[in-house]
Amino acid sequence: MCGILGVVARGPVNQLLYDGLQVLQHRGQDAAGIATLEGNTFHLHKGNGLAHDVFRTRNIRALTGNAGIAHVRYPTAGSAVDHNESQPFYVNSPFGIVLGHNGNLTNTMQLQKELFLDDLRHVNTNSDSEVLLNVLAHELQQECKQFRLDVGAIFTAVSSVHKRCRGAYSVVAMIAGYGLLAFRDPYGIRPLVIGSNQTEQGIEYLVASESVALDTLGFKFMRDIAPGEAVFIDFDGNFHSQQCSATPVINPCIFEYVYFARPDSVMDGISVYETRLNMGEYLADKLQREWGEHDIDVVIPIPDSSRPSALQLANRLGISFREGFVKNRYIGRTFIMPGQAKRKKSVRQKLNAISIEFKGKNVLLVDDSIVRGTTSREIVQMARDAGARKVYFASAAPPVKFPNVYGIDMPTRHDLIATGRTDEEICREIGADRLIYQDLDDLKAAVRKANPAIERFDCSCFDGIYITGDITPEYLDRIEAARGQASVAPSPEDDQLELDLAMSVSSM
């Protein structure tokens, strides 16, 4: 999962892009980067860490120009610590192009071979984003007429990218001498929105992963970029768009609404906050049906993503809602930390229980989801240590049983607590007295209720159905084996990374 921004403005964009990365920081804590264009010269700065660690005043001042793209990275392919894989990526042929990508290609190995053997292009890292950049560059080269491009040629190149690349991808790219290009995969798995700002000098455009970036940067929401669609904005501010896929169909990743997206975002016409309220209502109804006369004294959310669901659940059941945990906001989110040891160690650094809310009570803890179970187990124990008589646990999402291959770090079935276990076994694993999960049909209904026009979702981590149709058991085995090898040989930078995370601020 990553966050991307692209802007064509009437004045300097360096501060604008930096502020946008701060807003989208929750989408990636591993690395950050900004590329701006001044004339035909790119200015690029990127590195590992949070945006405020990567950029100093001198770096921002050097990023001159009225157009640019930016990226925050959460690694799902490639290395978690190799700074060479931070984005944006750059190529100089057939034009200078910089690119940022959110998602994950599922046919990267095939594309790498094609680039080397057929397209005569060199890829220098293991990142699928660099592969995607070179595929785009090659297709643009194929459409060049006397070393020039027009808008039609750019859109034709994107159509060819769609034919070659499989998986999930939302992309922003700048082509030197031409403009800003943004496009989305034909399944619409990863979000991408566009907004505008009318100034005295003319109109400006901003493309971003989430609508919250438009809101905070002063841009008016125009619309979502459609699955398969490409948008091109030249440096004079002229706006062009075209559907570049023959078979577009929208299947947004449902886990965006469960966990990743900020609650104040609206993506594909779906309010994240409204969705999470709906999730609480459906979960409350299931609890009432299955638990009947319960003895729950208080509902306590596990900050922060589960708060709307927990509040609505408590209201619907007529149970007290209380804040029982204080979150230390100087600790990175545990879900996206590389390595179980870091993840487990950080839980108690990140949360502290308010004993008065637990002592002598039967407590229902509500979380957005249970992925590996490490955090859930620690939090249940924290509640007991704080004096809870009984600790019940509710997940606003269904059991996560399958790897997600479209941009979320759930690569191995071994890491998923729900794989091969019953609800009762999971309950024992996390140490709870009772456990309840959201039903998948109810989760879909909760999201669809916010926008009935969206009929289908990517729910692969819950149901194992991979909508791109190209995921085989052999593919899953291969990525699991690769991740297993990576975990056996930790980087010497791990200790420093853990320290950096412990000192970092996350808005996630």
C-alpha positions as CSV (number, residue, x, y, z in Angstrom):
1,M,0.0,0.0,0.0
2,C,1.3,3.4,-1.0
3,G,0.2,7.0,-1.3
4,I,0.6,9.0,-4.5
5,L,0.2,12.6,-5.5
6,G,0.5,14.5,-8.8
7,V,0.0,18.2,-9.4
8,V,0.1,20.8,-12.2
9,A,-0.1,24.2,-10.6
10,R,0.5,27.9,-11.4
11,G,3.2,28.3,-8.8
12,P,5.8,26.3,-6.9
13,V,4.5,22.9,-5.8
14,N,7.3,21.7,-3.4
15,Q,5.4,22.7,-0.2
16,L,2.1,21.5,-1.6
17,L,3.5,18.1,-2.3
18,Y,5.2,17.8,1.0
19,D,2.0,18.8,2.8
20,G,0.2,16.2,0.8
21,L,2.6,13.5,1.8
22,Q,2.0,14.4,5.5
23,V,-1.7,13.9,4.8
24,L,-1.2,10.5,3.1
25,Q,1.5,9.3,5.5
26,H,-0.8,6.6,6.8
27,R,-0.5,4.9,3.5
28,G,3.2,4.3,3.8
29,Q,5.9,4.7,6.5
30,D,8.8,3.0,4.8
31,A,10.0,5.7,2.4
32,A,9.0,9.0,0.8
33,G,9.9,10.9,-2.3
34,I,9.1,14.0,-4.4
35,A,10.0,14.8,-8.0
36,T,9.3,18.3,-9.5
37,L,9.8,19.6,-13.0
38,E,11.3,22.9,-13.9
39,G,11.6,23.5,-17.6
40,N,12.8,20.1,-18.8
41,T,14.8,19.4,-15.6
42,F,13.6,17.0,-13.0
43,H,14.5,17.7,-9.3
44,L,14.2,14.5,-7.2
45,H,14.7,13.8,-3.5
46,K,13.7,10.5,-1.8
47,G,14.8,8.2,0.9
48,N,13.8,5.8,3.7
49,G,11.6,7.0,6.6
50,L,8.6,9.2,7.2
51,A,8.2,12.3,5.1
52,H,9.4,14.6,7.9
53,D,12.5,12.5,8.3
54,V,13.3,12.4,4.6
55,F,12.9,16.0,3.8
56,R,14.7,19.0,5.3
57,T,14.2,22.6,4.4
58,R,17.2,22.5,2.0
59,N,15.7,19.5,0.2
60,I,12.3,21.2,-0.2
61,R,13.9,24.4,-1.5
62,A,15.8,22.5,-4.1
63,L,12.5,21.0,-5.5
64,T,11.7,23.9,-7.8
65,G,9.0,23.9,-10.5
66,N,5.2,24.2,-11.0
67,A,4.5,20.5,-11.5
68,G,5.4,17.4,-9.6
69,I,4.6,14.0,-8.2
70,A,5.1,12.5,-4.7
71,H,5.0,9.1,-3.1
72,V,5.0,7.4,0.3
73,R,5.9,3.8,0.3
74,Y,4.8,0.8,2.2
75,P,6.6,-2.2,0.7
76,T,4.7,-5.2,-0.7
77,A,7.3,-6.1,-3.4
78,G,11.0,-5.8,-3.2
79,S,13.0,-4.9,-0.1
80,A,11.7,-3.1,3.0
81,V,14.9,-1.3,3.6
82,D,16.6,-0.8,0.2
83,H,16.5,3.0,-0.4
84,N,17.0,2.4,-4.1
85,E,13.4,1.1,-4.2
86,S,11.9,4.3,-2.8
87,Q,9.8,6.3,-5.4
88,P,9.4,8.1,-7.7
89,F,11.4,6.2,-10.2
90,Y,13.1,7.9,-13.3
91,V,14.0,6.9,-16.8
92,N,15.5,9.2,-19.5
93,S,14.3,7.3,-22.7
94,P,12.4,8.0,-24.9
95,F,11.7,11.1,-22.7
96,G,12.4,12.0,-19.1
97,I,9.7,10.2,-17.1
98,V,9.2,10.0,-13.4
99,L,6.6,7.6,-11.9
100,G,4.9,6.7,-8.6
101,H,2.8,3.6,-8.2
102,N,0.3,2.3,-5.6
103,G,-0.5,-1.3,-5.9
104,N,1.2,-4.5,-6.9
105,L,1.8,-6.1,-10.3
106,T,1.1,-9.9,-10.3
107,N,3.1,-10.7,-13.5
108,T,6.3,-8.8,-12.6
109,M,8.6,-11.8,-13.5
110,Q,7.2,-12.1,-17.0
111,L,7.4,-8.4,-17.6
112,Q,11.1,-8.4,-16.4
113,K,11.9,-11.0,-19.0
114,E,10.0,-9.1,-21.8
115,L,11.8,-5.9,-20.9
116,F,15.2,-7.5,-21.1
117,L,14.8,-9.8,-24.0
118,D,12.3,-7.9,-26.2
119,D,12.2,-4.3,-25.2
120,L,16.0,-4.0,-24.5
121,R,15.4,-2.1,-21.3
122,H,17.3,-2.5,-18.0
123,V,15.6,-2.7,-14.6
124,N,17.9,-2.0,-11.7
125,T,15.8,-3.1,-8.7
126,N,13.4,-5.7,-7.6
127,S,10.5,-3.2,-7.5
128,D,7.5,-3.9,-9.7
129,S,7.1,-0.1,-9.9
130,E,10.3,0.2,-11.8
131,V,9.1,-2.5,-14.1
132,L,5.8,-0.6,-14.7
133,L,7.7,2.6,-15.4
134,N,9.8,0.8,-18.1
135,V,6.8,-0.8,-19.7
136,L,5.1,2.7,-19.9
137,A,8.3,4.2,-21.3
138,H,8.6,1.4,-23.9
139,E,5.0,1.8,-25.0
140,L,5.4,5.6,-25.3
141,Q,8.5,5.0,-27.5
142,Q,6.4,2.8,-29.7
143,E,3.9,5.6,-30.2
144,C,6.5,8.3,-30.9
145,K,6.1,10.0,-34.3
146,Q,9.3,11.8,-35.3
147,F,10.3,11.9,-31.6
148,R,7.1,13.7,-30.6
149,L,4.0,12.6,-28.7
150,D,0.4,13.8,-28.8
151,V,-2.4,13.2,-26.3
152,G,-3.8,10.3,-28.5
153,A,-0.4,8.6,-28.5
154,I,-0.1,8.9,-24.7
155,F,-3.5,7.3,-24.3
156,T,-2.7,4.5,-26.8
157,A,0.5,3.8,-24.7
158,V,-1.6,3.5,-21.6
159,S,-3.9,1.1,-23.4
160,S,-0.9,-1.1,-24.2
161,V,0.2,-0.9,-20.5
162,H,-3.2,-2.3,-19.6
163,K,-2.8,-5.2,-22.0
164,R,0.6,-6.1,-20.6
165,C,0.4,-5.4,-16.9
166,R,-1.8,-7.5,-14.5
167,G,-2.6,-6.8,-10.9
168,A,-3.4,-3.5,-9.1
169,Y,-2.0,-0.2,-10.0
170,S,-2.9,3.5,-9.6
171,V,-0.2,5.6,-11.2
172,V,1.0,9.2,-11.4
173,A,3.8,10.1,-13.9
174,M,5.3,13.2,-15.4
175,I,6.7,13.3,-18.9
176,A,9.2,16.0,-19.5
177,G,8.0,18.5,-22.0
178,Y,4.5,17.2,-22.0
179,G,2.6,17.0,-18.7
180,L,1.1,14.9,-15.9
181,L,-0.3,11.5,-16.6
182,A,-2.4,9.5,-14.2
183,F,-4.2,6.2,-14.7
184,R,-5.8,3.3,-12.9
185,D,-5.9,-0.4,-13.6
186,P,-9.0,-1.8,-15.4
187,Y,-10.3,-3.4,-12.2
188,G,-10.2,-0.2,-10.1
189,I,-8.6,-2.0,-7.2
190,R,-6.6,0.9,-5.8
191,P,-8.2,4.3,-5.4
192,L,-7.3,7.5,-7.3
193,V,-9.2,10.8,-7.3
194,I,-8.7,14.2,-9.0
195,G,-9.5,17.7,-7.9
196,S,-9.1,21.3,-9.2
197,N,-8.4,24.7,-7.9
198,Q,-9.2,27.9,-9.7
199,T,-6.6,30.7,-9.2
200,E,-6.2,34.1,-10.7
201,Q,-3.4,32.7,-12.9
202,G,-5.6,29.8,-14.1
203,I,-6.8,26.3,-13.1
204,E,-4.7,23.8,-11.2
205,Y,-5.1,20.1,-10.9
206,L,-4.2,17.6,-8.2
207,V,-4.4,13.8,-8.4
208,A,-4.2,11.8,-5.1
209,S,-4.9,8.4,-3.6
210,E,-7.5,9.7,-1.3
211,S,-9.9,12.7,-1.3
212,V,-8.6,13.9,2.1
213,A,-5.5,15.2,0.2
214,L,-7.7,17.4,-1.9
215,D,-9.6,18.7,1.1
216,T,-6.6,19.7,3.1
217,L,-4.7,21.2,0.2
218,G,-7.5,23.4,-0.9
219,F,-8.6,21.6,-4.1
220,K,-12.2,20.9,-5.0
221,F,-13.1,17.3,-5.6
222,M,-14.0,16.6,-9.2
223,R,-14.4,12.9,-9.4
224,D,-12.7,9.5,-9.1
225,I,-10.6,8.4,-11.9
226,A,-12.4,5.4,-13.4
227,P,-11.0,1.9,-13.7
228,G,-9.0,1.7,-16.9
229,E,-9.2,5.5,-17.4
230,A,-6.2,7.8,-18.1
231,V,-6.1,11.5,-17.3
232,F,-3.5,13.8,-18.9
233,I,-2.9,17.4,-17.9
234,D,-0.4,19.4,-20.0
235,F,1.8,22.0,-18.4
236,D,-0.6,24.8,-19.7
237,G,-3.4,23.3,-17.6
238,N,-5.3,21.6,-20.4
239,F,-7.3,18.6,-19.2
240,H,-7.7,15.4,-21.2
241,S,-9.2,12.0,-20.3
242,Q,-9.9,8.8,-22.0
243,Q,-11.0,5.3,-21.2
244,C,-8.0,3.1,-22.2
245,S,-9.4,-0.4,-21.4
246,A,-11.8,-2.4,-23.4
247,T,-13.3,-4.1,-20.4
248,P,-13.2,-1.8,-17.3
249,V,-15.1,-2.9,-14.2
250,I,-14.8,-1.5,-10.8
251,N,-13.8,-3.8,-7.9
252,P,-12.4,-1.5,-5.1
253,C,-10.3,-3.2,-2.4
254,I,-12.7,-3.6,0.5
255,F,-9.8,-3.6,3.0
256,E,-9.3,0.1,2.1
257,Y,-12.6,0.8,3.9
258,V,-11.9,-1.6,6.8
259,Y,-8.4,-0.3,7.7
260,F,-6.2,1.6,5.4
261,A,-8.0,4.7,4.3
262,R,-8.5,7.7,6.5
263,P,-12.1,8.0,7.9
264,D,-12.5,11.5,6.4
265,S,-11.8,10.2,2.8
266,V,-14.4,9.4,0.1
267,M,-13.3,7.0,-2.6
268,D,-15.4,5.7,-5.4
269,G,-18.2,7.6,-3.9
270,I,-18.0,5.7,-0.7
271,S,-17.5,7.5,2.6
272,V,-15.0,5.6,4.7
273,Y,-16.5,6.9,7.9
274,E,-20.0,6.0,6.9
275,T,-18.8,2.6,6.0
276,R,-17.3,2.0,9.4
277,L,-20.4,3.1,11.1
278,N,-22.4,0.6,9.0
279,M,-19.9,-2.1,9.9
280,G,-20.7,-1.5,13.6
281,E,-24.4,-1.8,13.0
282,Y,-24.2,-5.1,11.1
283,L,-21.8,-6.5,13.7
284,A,-24.2,-5.5,16.5
285,D,-27.1,-7.3,14.8
286,K,-25.0,-10.4,14.4
287,L,-23.9,-10.3,18.1
288,Q,-27.5,-9.9,19.1
289,R,-28.6,-12.9,17.1
290,E,-25.8,-15.2,18.1
291,W,-25.1,-14.1,21.7
292,G,-28.6,-13.4,22.8
293,E,-28.6,-12.4,26.5
294,H,-25.0,-11.2,26.8
295,D,-23.3,-9.9,29.9
296,I,-21.2,-7.1,28.2
297,D,-20.8,-4.1,30.5
298,V,-18.8,-1.8,28.2
299,V,-17.6,-1.6,24.6
300,I,-14.1,-0.3,24.1
301,P,-12.5,0.4,20.7
302,I,-8.9,-0.4,19.8
303,P,-7.7,2.9,18.4
304,D,-8.0,4.3,15.9
305,S,-9.6,2.6,12.9
306,S,-12.3,0.7,14.9
307,R,-13.7,3.7,16.8
308,P,-16.7,4.4,14.5
309,S,-17.6,0.7,14.3
310,A,-17.3,0.3,18.1
311,L,-19.4,3.4,18.8
312,Q,-22.2,2.4,16.4
313,L,-22.2,-1.1,17.8
314,A,-22.5,0.2,21.4
315,N,-25.3,2.6,20.4
316,R,-27.3,-0.2,18.6
317,L,-27.0,-2.6,21.6
318,G,-27.5,0.1,24.2
319,I,-24.2,-0.6,25.9
320,S,-21.8,2.0,27.3
321,F,-19.1,3.1,25.0
322,R,-15.8,4.0,26.7
323,E,-12.3,4.9,25.7
324,G,-10.1,2.3,27.4
325,F,-6.8,2.7,25.6
326,V,-4.5,5.7,25.2
327,K,-2.5,5.7,22.0
328,N,1.1,6.9,21.9
329,R,1.2,8.6,18.5
330,Y,4.9,8.5,18.3
331,I,4.9,4.8,17.4
332,G,4.4,3.6,13.9
333,R,1.4,1.4,13.1
334,T,2.2,-2.2,14.1
335,F,0.4,-3.8,11.1
336,I,2.9,-2.4,8.6
337,M,6.1,-2.9,10.6
338,P,8.5,-5.4,9.0
339,G,9.0,-8.4,11.2
340,Q,7.0,-10.0,14.0
341,A,9.5,-9.1,16.7
342,K,9.1,-5.4,16.1
343,R,5.4,-5.7,15.8
344,K,5.0,-7.5,19.1
345,K,7.4,-5.3,21.0
346,S,5.7,-2.1,19.8
347,V,2.2,-3.0,20.9
348,R,2.6,-2.1,24.6
349,Q,4.7,0.9,23.7
350,K,1.9,2.1,21.5
351,L,-1.1,1.5,23.7
352,N,-1.7,1.9,27.4
353,A,-4.8,0.8,29.2
354,I,-6.9,3.1,31.5
355,S,-7.4,0.7,34.4
356,I,-10.6,2.3,35.7
357,E,-12.4,1.4,32.5
358,F,-11.6,-2.3,32.8
359,K,-11.5,-3.2,36.5
360,G,-14.2,-5.7,37.4
361,K,-16.0,-5.3,34.1
362,N,-17.0,-7.6,31.2
363,V,-15.4,-5.8,28.3
364,L,-16.1,-6.1,24.6
365,L,-13.0,-5.0,22.6
366,V,-13.7,-4.0,19.0
367,D,-11.0,-3.9,16.4
368,D,-11.2,-3.3,12.7
369,S,-9.7,-6.7,11.8
370,I,-7.6,-9.5,13.1
371,V,-4.7,-10.3,10.7
372,R,-1.8,-12.0,12.4
373,G,-3.3,-12.0,15.9
374,T,-0.1,-10.7,17.5
375,T,-1.6,-7.3,18.4
376,S,-5.0,-8.9,19.4
377,R,-3.3,-11.3,21.9
378,E,-1.3,-8.5,23.5
379,I,-4.3,-6.2,23.9
380,V,-6.5,-8.9,25.4
381,Q,-3.7,-9.5,27.9
382,M,-3.5,-5.8,28.6
383,A,-7.2,-5.7,29.3
384,R,-6.9,-8.6,31.8
385,D,-3.9,-7.0,33.4
386,A,-6.0,-3.8,33.9
387,G,-8.5,-5.8,35.9
388,A,-11.2,-6.9,33.3
389,R,-13.3,-9.8,34.6
390,K,-14.1,-11.1,31.1
391,V,-12.6,-10.0,27.8
392,Y,-14.7,-10.5,24.6
393,F,-13.3,-9.6,21.2
394,A,-15.2,-8.4,18.1
395,S,-13.7,-8.0,14.6
396,A,-15.5,-5.5,12.4
397,A,-14.1,-7.5,9.4
398,P,-14.4,-11.2,8.5
399,P,-11.5,-13.6,9.2
400,V,-8.5,-12.8,7.1
401,K,-7.6,-16.2,5.6
402,F,-5.8,-15.6,2.3
403,P,-2.8,-13.6,1.1
404,N,-3.5,-10.3,-0.6
405,V,-1.5,-9.9,-3.8
406,Y,-2.8,-6.5,-4.8
407,G,-0.8,-4.3,-2.5
408,I,-1.3,-5.2,1.1
409,D,1.4,-7.0,3.1
410,M,-0.4,-10.3,3.8
411,P,1.8,-12.5,1.7
412,T,2.0,-15.8,3.7
413,R,-0.8,-18.0,4.9
414,H,1.4,-19.0,7.7
415,D,1.2,-15.5,9.1
416,L,-2.6,-15.3,9.1
417,I,-4.1,-16.5,12.3
418,A,-7.4,-17.4,10.7
419,T,-5.9,-19.7,8.0
420,G,-6.8,-23.3,9.0
421,R,-8.3,-22.3,12.3
422,T,-11.9,-22.2,13.5
423,D,-13.3,-19.2,15.3
424,E,-13.0,-21.1,18.6
425,E,-9.4,-21.9,18.0
426,I,-8.6,-18.3,17.1
427,C,-10.4,-17.2,20.3
428,R,-8.1,-19.4,22.3
429,E,-5.0,-18.2,20.4
430,I,-5.7,-14.6,21.3
431,G,-6.7,-15.4,24.8
432,A,-10.3,-14.0,24.7
433,D,-13.3,-15.4,26.5
434,R,-15.4,-15.1,23.4
435,L,-14.9,-14.0,19.8
436,I,-17.2,-12.7,17.0
437,Y,-16.4,-11.9,13.4
438,Q,-18.3,-9.8,10.9
439,D,-19.8,-11.8,8.1
440,L,-18.4,-11.1,4.6
441,D,-21.9,-10.5,3.1
442,D,-22.6,-8.0,5.9
443,L,-19.2,-6.2,5.2
444,K,-20.1,-5.9,1.6
445,A,-23.5,-4.6,2.5
446,A,-22.0,-2.1,4.9
447,V,-19.7,-0.7,2.1
448,R,-22.4,-0.9,-0.6
449,K,-24.8,1.0,1.6
450,A,-22.6,4.0,1.3
451,N,-22.8,3.8,-2.5
452,P,-25.3,1.3,-3.9
453,A,-23.8,1.8,-7.4
454,I,-20.7,-0.3,-6.4
455,E,-21.7,-3.9,-6.8
456,R,-18.4,-5.8,-6.6
457,F,-15.3,-5.6,-4.5
458,D,-11.9,-7.2,-4.2
459,C,-12.4,-9.3,-1.1
460,S,-9.5,-11.7,-1.8
461,C,-8.0,-11.6,1.7
462,F,-11.4,-12.8,3.0
463,D,-12.7,-15.2,0.3
464,G,-9.6,-16.2,-1.7
465,I,-11.2,-15.0,-5.0
466,Y,-8.6,-13.1,-7.0
467,I,-10.5,-11.0,-9.4
468,T,-7.7,-10.6,-12.0
469,G,-7.9,-14.3,-12.7
470,D,-4.2,-15.0,-12.9
471,I,-3.3,-16.1,-9.3
472,T,-2.4,-19.7,-9.0
473,P,-1.4,-21.9,-6.1
474,E,2.1,-21.9,-7.5
475,Y,2.2,-18.1,-7.6
476,L,1.2,-17.9,-3.9
477,D,3.8,-20.6,-3.0
478,R,6.4,-18.6,-4.8
479,I,5.7,-15.3,-3.0
480,E,5.5,-17.0,0.3
481,A,8.9,-18.7,-0.3
482,A,10.4,-15.4,-1.2
483,R,9.1,-13.7,1.9
484,G,10.3,-16.6,4.0
485,Q,13.8,-16.2,2.7
486,A,13.7,-12.5,3.4
487,S,12.7,-13.1,7.0
488,V,15.5,-15.6,7.6
489,A,18.2,-13.0,6.7
490,P,17.4,-9.8,8.5
491,S,19.1,-6.6,7.3
492,P,21.8,-5.0,9.5
493,E,19.6,-1.9,9.3
494,D,16.8,-3.5,11.2
495,D,17.9,-2.2,14.6
496,Q,18.1,1.3,13.3
497,L,14.7,0.9,11.5
498,E,13.1,-0.2,14.8
499,L,14.5,2.9,16.5
500,D,13.3,5.2,13.8
501,L,9.8,3.7,14.0
502,A,9.8,4.1,17.8
503,M,10.5,7.8,17.4
504,S,8.2,8.5,14.4
505,V,4.8,10.1,14.2
506,S,2.1,8.3,12.3
507,S,-1.3,9.7,11.4
508,M,-2.5,6.3,10.6
